[in-house]
Amino acid sequence: MKNNSGKPNYKMLFWSILLDLIGMVSYLIPGVGEFFDVIWAPVSAYLLTRFYKGNVGKVAGVIGFVEEAMPGLDIIPTFTLTWIYTQFFASDNATKLPKK
């Protein structure tokens, strides 16, 4: 996830924060939020597996799905926490995004 210079990928941080905010929309719209979570849970799980490759993406996808599907857990910023993990704690090359 770090760029070629070894610095953190802040573009991915931006997207992670944005997607976490989208996941928290259910708190803003009472009644509609539960329906939104039913749709957002599998979408966020899929996006996590695409953004973060390897085992990190798989684990993050499962955690993201459960976090969005369970009432009251939407406050957990799964995308951002996964970004932090990949930037500062993971050393596995499989966690990096493929080059396009």
N, C-alpha and C positions, 0 to 999 in steps of 0.2 A: 504494500500500500504506500510505501514511501516512494518518492520520485527518484530519478537517477542520481540526484545530488545527495541523497540520504536524508533529506528534509521531509517532514510529515506532509501528506497530501491533503492540503486544506480544502481543495475543491470537494473531495470526498467527505470531509467534515461538514461542509455546507450542506451537501445532500443528505447526510445523516441527520443533521439537526432538523432540516426541513421535513424529512419523512417522519421523524419522531413527533414533530408538531402536528402533522396530518393525523397521526395515530391518536393524538390527544383531543381531536375535534369532538369526540363523543362527550367530553365534559362540557362543551359549550352549547350543545343542542340537546336539551332533555327530551327523551322519548325517541328521537331519531338516532341518537348515539348508539343504542344497542343494536339497531339494524346495521348501522355503519360498521360496527365492530365485527359483525358476522361476515361482511364483505372484506374488510380490511385485514383481518387475521390471516387468511391464506395469501393475500397479496403481499403483506409485509414479510411473511415467511419466505415466499418465493424471491422477493427482492433481496432479502438478506443472503440467501444462498447464491444469488447472482453477483452481488457486490463483493462478498467475501468468499473466496474459493476455499476448497479443502474442508477439513474437519471443522474449522472455525465457522465457516458459513453454514454447515449442516447443524451444528449445535446452536448457533445464533438463530437459525430458521425455526428450530423447534421451540427455543425459548421465546422468540418473537411471536410465534403462533399462540402459545399458551398465554403469554402476557396480554395479547390483544383479545383473546377469547374469554378470559376470566374477568368478571366485573371488578372494577376498582384497581386493576393493575396497569391501566393505560399510562399512568404517570411515569413508569419506568422507561427511560430513554434507551431502548435496546440498540438501535442503530448507532447512536453516539457512543455507548459503552463498548460496542464491538469495534468501532473505529479506534477508540483509546487503546483497547487491548491489542489490536493489530499494529498500531503505531509504536507502542512503548513496551509491550510485553512479549509479543509473539516474534519468534525468529524464523518460523517456518516459511519457506518460499511459496508453499501452497496457499497461503493466505492472501497472496497478492492478486490483483486484478490482471487479467490477460491484456496485453498491449493490442491496441486496435490500429 
